[in-house]
């Protein structure tokens, strides 16, 4: 079984929203100084997840990564 993943970049104001963001996918990296986080999400749920993350208080911007993840398919 292969799982396709997409990388979402989330910009935030305060670090208290990181716990809520991590509930939507795999939180890989976050920078407290520059206030952004990398989140891997299933490809099928990208649009709905981005809409839900935008509603979190403290999140300023959510965007899809420009790098293509076709080489990074994971199997279970």
C-alpha positions as CSV (number, residue, x, y, z in Angstrom):
1,X,0.0,0.0,0.0
2,X,1.5,3.3,-1.1
3,X,0.6,6.6,0.5
4,X,1.2,9.8,-1.4
5,X,2.1,12.8,0.7
6,X,2.1,16.6,0.1
7,X,4.1,19.1,2.0
8,X,2.2,22.1,3.4
9,X,4.0,25.2,4.8
10,X,2.1,26.9,7.6
11,X,3.0,30.4,8.8
12,X,1.9,31.3,12.3
13,X,2.0,34.2,14.9
14,X,2.4,32.3,18.1
15,X,3.8,28.8,18.8
16,X,0.7,27.8,20.8
17,X,-1.1,26.8,17.6
18,X,1.6,24.2,16.8
19,X,-0.1,21.5,18.8
20,X,-3.4,22.0,16.9
21,X,-1.5,22.0,13.6
22,X,0.2,18.7,14.4
23,X,-3.2,17.0,14.7
24,X,-3.8,17.3,10.9
25,X,-0.6,15.5,9.8
26,X,3.0,14.8,10.4
27,X,4.8,17.9,11.7
28,X,8.3,17.6,10.5
29,X,9.9,20.9,11.3
30,X,9.1,24.3,12.8
31,X,11.1,27.4,13.2
32,X,10.3,29.6,16.3
33,X,12.4,32.5,15.0
34,X,10.8,32.7,11.5
35,X,7.4,31.3,12.6
36,X,6.7,28.6,10.0
37,X,6.2,24.8,10.1
38,X,6.4,21.9,7.6
39,X,3.5,19.5,7.7
40,X,3.1,16.3,5.6
41,X,-0.5,15.4,4.7
42,X,-2.2,12.7,2.6
43,X,-2.6,13.9,-1.0
44,X,-6.4,13.1,-1.0
45,X,-7.0,15.4,2.0
46,X,-4.9,18.4,1.1
47,X,-7.6,20.9,0.2
48,X,-9.8,20.1,3.2
49,X,-6.8,20.1,5.6
50,X,-5.6,23.5,4.3
51,X,-9.0,25.0,4.8
52,X,-9.2,23.6,8.4
53,X,-5.7,24.9,9.2
54,X,-6.6,28.4,8.0
55,X,-9.3,28.5,10.6
56,X,-7.0,28.0,13.5
57,X,-6.4,31.1,15.6
58,X,-2.8,32.3,15.2
59,X,-2.2,30.9,11.7
60,X,-1.5,33.7,9.2
61,X,-0.9,31.8,5.9
62,X,-1.0,28.3,4.5
63,X,0.5,27.3,1.2
64,X,1.4,24.1,-0.7
65,X,5.1,23.4,-1.2
66,X,6.4,23.9,-4.7
67,X,8.6,20.8,-4.6
68,X,7.0,17.8,-6.3
69,X,6.7,14.7,-4.0
70,X,6.5,12.1,-6.8
71,X,9.8,10.6,-5.7
72,X,8.7,10.4,-2.1
73,X,6.0,7.7,-1.9
74,X,5.9,5.7,1.2
75,X,4.7,2.1,1.5
76,X,3.3,0.3,4.5
